[in-house]
């Protein structure tokens, strides 16, 4: 425990309240720990406020718009024109975010978890100093106080990564935060980075009516997925009018004489210059390891700049743990939640076992959607497995054809370790990552065993 005076003492303190943080706190409370969370912004972290939840609300509006544009395919006619009201689309997404934020507030009260607002910093053995902060709504929150705990779990998450050619100002050059919060729709948008964040926003803005160019430095989009999935998504995107550029690297952005922006891009064929209104930088995320007292506490980082932890999320300092984005990839909400629950169950002496990151499902929520778990075919071959591959196209699936979305396929890779790569309409519901409807199955199972988290 800490030496000196403190304002409050707990068994467990969690710094950060994204899904990893708040679900960790709930499980800790269920296990009998007197628990508090420290939050410098709004409860729910990036996921609930400027990530998973509002993004999916935006994407739903894009899906509806895409369906409206293909009404004739379903034998339907519409007198008049349907156009997106961008401000209302964003407003709807904020409503979804606010509703989930209120839900987390309820869960904190239900589970007798103290919420300590402000910026948390490790200041000594088992001690967290909390100072006032300003949240995303420009509200001053919190007060100066010190809290101590035998167990402190760091769940500070990650932020948009920034590269020199694309200094983010949330005006001309956006991060995902700016892209989902801005009230005015650009006529033209260049999206740099074709991972999950990049392709989701490319899909959203294109269906809202923006001319979108998607730029990826590697040789294919969604490069972490199976190459056949990448090819399928590129074909679908180009069919909808998205201009896809691969093996293309942005060198800089400048204002042009017409009042817009000029983006200089190096390609295999030379240098291109694209005119646009805004640029979205979607080049990954960086862990929030600064200004939380890690060095003073003796916590070490790994070679990637994340907090170094063992298989049970213990740092090299007794009583300090780290889970979620701050401790490494994959940067997924459901992975963070599982890590946090496993971490506190281990602290409580439960019989728990480490899990492999290769077993974590991943989903991308554009259309066609992508869902995957385990090795891709190329990865399995590189690992030396003698594999069997099964592939089934959705154009041979009656439900997909009837829904008007026959694009995509299921691909399964078999050996001692297997992988599943899928792309198609609503395919992420075949697993239960976050956020999906199917995760309600997992939640119902927890309720049956007396361990509810999100209810």
N, C-alpha and C positions, 0 to 999 in steps of 0.2 A: 504494500500500500504506500501511498505518498506520505511524505513528511510535510509538516506545516499545516496551516489552516486551509480548509476548503469549504465551499458553500454547500456541497452535497456529496454524498458518498453512495456508490452503487456496487453491485456485483459485476455488472457489465455495462459498458458504454459503447454505442455504435456511432461512428462519425460518418455521416452521410445517410440519406434516406431514399435513395433509389430503390428499385425492387430488391436488390441484394441487401441493402441496409435495413429497410423497414421489415422485410420478411425475416431477416436474421434476428432483429429485436423481438418480433412476435414469438419466434420459436424459443428464444432465450427466456422470455417471460413465462411461456408455457412450461419450461423446464425448471421453473422456480427461482430464476435469477431476478433480482431487483434491477431493472433495466432502464436506461435512458438513451435517447438518440440526440445527436447534435446536428443541426441543419442550418446552413448559412443562407439558404434560398427558400424554396417552397418544398413542402413534403412531397415525396414522389420522385425527386431528382430529375435528371434529364428525361428519362423514359416517359413519365407521366406528364411532364410539363412542356418539353420541347423535343420529344423523341418519339418513342414507339406509339403512344396513344394518339396525339394530335396528327402525326403523320398518317396513321391508318384512317383517320377521319377524312383527311384531305384526299387520300387515295380512293376512298369510297365515292366521294364526289366525282372524281375523275372516271371511275368505273361507270357511274350512272350516266355521265356525259357521253362516254363511249357507246353505251347501249342506246342512248337517244339517237346518236348519229347512225345507228344501224337498225332503226325500227323497222325498216322495210324488210330486212332479213327475217323478221319475226311476224310478218304479215300485218304490221300495224302502220297506220297513217296518222300524221299530225298536221293539223292546220295551224300555220304560223311557225315561228322559229324559237328554239330554245337556246338561250345564251347563258353562259356562266356569270353570276354576280360574284366576282372574286372576293369582295369584302365579306359577303355573307358566307362564302365557302370557308374563309379563314375563321370567321366568327363561330361557325358551327364546330370547327376543330377545337377552338378554345373552350367551347362549352363542354365538349367531351373531356378535355384535360381537367377543367375545373371540377367536374363531377367526380373524376377519379381522385383528385386531390382531396376533396371532402371525404371520400371513402377512406383514405389513409388516415386523416384526422380522426375519424370514427374508430378505426382499428387501434390507434394509439391509446385512445381512452378506454376502449373495451378491454385491452390487455394490460392496463395500468402501467403504461410506458410514459415516462416523463419526456417531454419534448423541450430541449434546450436550444432556442434559436440563437444563431450567431456563428461566427467563424471559430472552428475548433483547432487548437494547436497543442501538440504534445509538449509538455514543459518539464516533465520529471517522471520519476518512476510511478506509473499508474495515475498520472495527473493530466487533465485536459484543461487548458485555459480557453475561455470562451469570450470573444469580443463582439461588439455589435457589427452588423453587416447590412448590406442593402440588397434586397431581392430583385427578381426580374421585373417586378411591377414598380420599381424605384421606391419601395417602402423600406424605411429603416426598421430593422428588427433586432431583437436580442438585447442583452445587457452584459456588462462585464461580470464574470463569475468564474469560479474554479470548481471543477468536479473531479472526483477520484473514483477509480474502480480497479478491481483485481484483474479484470479482463477488458481490454480495449480493442475493438475491431474496427479497422480502417476500411471504409467503403466509400471513398471520395470520388470514384468514377473517373470519367475521362471527358475531354473537351475536344472541339474540332482541331485537327492538326493544321498547321500553317506552314507554307513553303514560300521562299523568297519571291518568286514571280507573282504570287497571289496574296498580297497583304490584305487581310480581311478587314473591311470597314463597315460591313452590313448595309452598305448603300450601293456602291458600284460592284464590289466584290463581296459576295455573301458566303456565310457558312450555312449549314442546315438550319441553324436558329433563325437567321434572317430570312431564309427562303420560306419558312413556314409561318413567320409572323408578319411579314410585310403586307400592307393593305392594297397596294397597287400592283397590277399584273404587268410584267414586261412584255413587249411585243416579241423580243428576241432574247434568248438565253443560251449561253455556253456553259455546259456542265463539265467540269474537269474532274475526272475520276469516275470509273464505271464499276465500282463495287456496289454493294447493296444500297447505300445512301444515294449514290449518283444515279443509278438506274431508276430508283423509286421516284426521285424528283424529276428526272427526265420524263418519265411516264405521266406524272401528275401535270406538269406544265404543258406538255404537248397536248393532252386531252382538254386542258383549259383553253387552248387556242394559241399558245405561244409557239413560235418557231424555235426548235431546240436542236442544238448541236452537242453531241456527247463525245468527249475526248478522253481517250485512255492511252497511257504511255506503253502498256504491254500489248501483246499481239492479239488479245481478245477481251471482250467485255466480261464482267463477272468472272475474273480470272481464277478465283478460288474454287469455282465450280467445275464440273466435268466439261470437257471441251464441246461435247455435243449439246449440252445445255446452253453454253455460250453461243453456239451457232444458231440454235433455235431462237434465243432471245434477240440476237442481232437481226435475224430475218423478220421477226415480228415487229421490232422497233422500226426497221427501215420501211416495212409495209405501211406503218402509220404515219410516216413522214419525218421521223427523227433521223438526222444526219449523223451517222456513227463514224468516228475516226479512231483507228487503233494505230499502235506504234507511232503515236503523236505526242509531242512534249511541248507544253506551253513555256514560252521564254519570257513573256511579259505582257502587260496590259497598259494601254495608253488611251487617253481621251483623244477623240478625233474631231475634225472640223465640223462634223454634222451634229455634235452634241452627244454622240454615243461613245462606245469604246471600240478600240481595235485590239484584237488578241493575236499575238504573234505565236505561231505554232510550227515547230520543226517536225517534218515528216520524212519518210524514206525517200520521197520524191523532191524534197527541198523545203522551202519555207512558205507557209501559207499565212494569210492575214484574214481574219474573220471579223466582220463588224457585228456588234451586238449591243444590247442595252445594259445587260448585267452579266456577271460571271458568278457561277456557284462553284466554290472550291469544296470538293468532296473527296479529299485525299487522305481519308482515315482520321483517326483520333489519337490524342496524346494523353497519357495518364496524369491525373491531378496529384502530383507528388510534391509540388512546391508549397512553401509557406504553411506546412502543417507540422513542422518540428521533427521531421524524420532524422535529419543529421544529428540534432541535439539528443535525440532518443537512442541513437546508435543503430537505426534501421537501415539496412543496406538495400541497394537497388541491383537488379540483374543487368545483363548486357543489353537488354532492350529498353531500359529506363523504367521498368515497372518494379514494384516492391517484390523483393525476393522472398518466397515462402516455400514451405515443404508441402507434402501431400495433404496435410490437414490445415494449411493456411497459416501456420505459425511462422512469424519472422524469427530472426536470430535473437530477439530480445524477449525474455520471459514476460508473458502477459500481453504481448502485442501481436495482433493478427491482421491479415489483409485479405479481402475477398473482392471479386468482381473485376471491373475494368482496370482498376489500379494495380491488380496483381497479374495482369496479362491477358492475352487473347485466348479464346475468341471473345469479342466484346459484345456479349449478348445478355439480355436481362435474365432469362431463365437460367443461364449458366451461373450468373452472380447469385441468384436466389438459392440454387442448389448448393453452391459453395458455402454460403453463409449458414444454411441450416446444418450442413455436415460439420462445419466448424464448431458451432455451439453444442451440437450433440456430442462431439468428441470431447469438448471441455467438460460437459456434464457426465462423462464416463460411459456414454452409450456405446454399443457395439456397432461401429460404423466402418465403412471401407472406402478408400479413395476411388475416384472414378477417372476414366480416361477422357481427355478432351476430344478424342476421336469419336466418342459416343454422344457428343452434344449435337442435337439437331440444329440446323440453320435454315432460315426462310427469308426469301426476298419477296416483297409484296406488290411488285408491279404486275402487269398482265402481259404474257402469261406468268403466273407465279412460279417460284422456285423453292423446292424443299429438298434438303439433303442431310445425310448423316453418314459418318464413316468415310472410308477411302473412296476417292474417285477411281475410275478404271486405270488411269495413268499412274496414280499414286500406288495402287495395289501392285501393279506390274513393277514399279520401281522398287517396292519393298521385297520383291522376289516371290510373291504369292502366285501359285498356279490357279488362276481364277476361272470361274464360269460367269458369263454375262447373260442376263435375261432382259429383254427390252420389249415393251408393249406400247404401241402408239394409242393416243386417246381418240384418234379418228376411227378406231375399231371399238370404242367404248360407247355404248348407247346413251348413257347419261351425258357424256361430254358432247356428243353429236346433237342430242336434243337441246342442250343448253346453248348451242351455237358457238361452242368453244372446242373444236376438235384438235386444236394445235397442242403440241407437247407430247410427253411420253413418261413412262416409268421405266427406270433402268436400275437393275439390281446386280451387284457384284458379289459373288460368293467365294468364300474360302474359310479358313479358320477365323478370320475377321472379315466382315462384310461391310458393304456400303450401299446406300440407296441414293440415287440421284433422280429427281423428278422435276418436271416443269409442266405446267398446265393450269387450267381454270380451278381456282380454290384448292389447289393441291396441298397447301400448307396445313389444311384441316386433317390430313392423314396422319399428322404427328400432333404433339401438344407443346410446341414452343410458345413463347410469349411475344405478341398477343394473338391468340386464336380462340375460337369458340371451343375447340376440342380440349383446351387446357381445363375446361370445367370438369372433364372426366377425372383428371388428376386431382382437382380440388375436391370433388365429391368423394374420392377414395380417401383423402386425408380426413374428411369429416367423419367417414365411417369408422376410422380408427381413433377418433377423438383428438385429431391434430389439425384443426382447420387453420388456415393462414389468412386467406383473403375474404373471410366472411365472419 
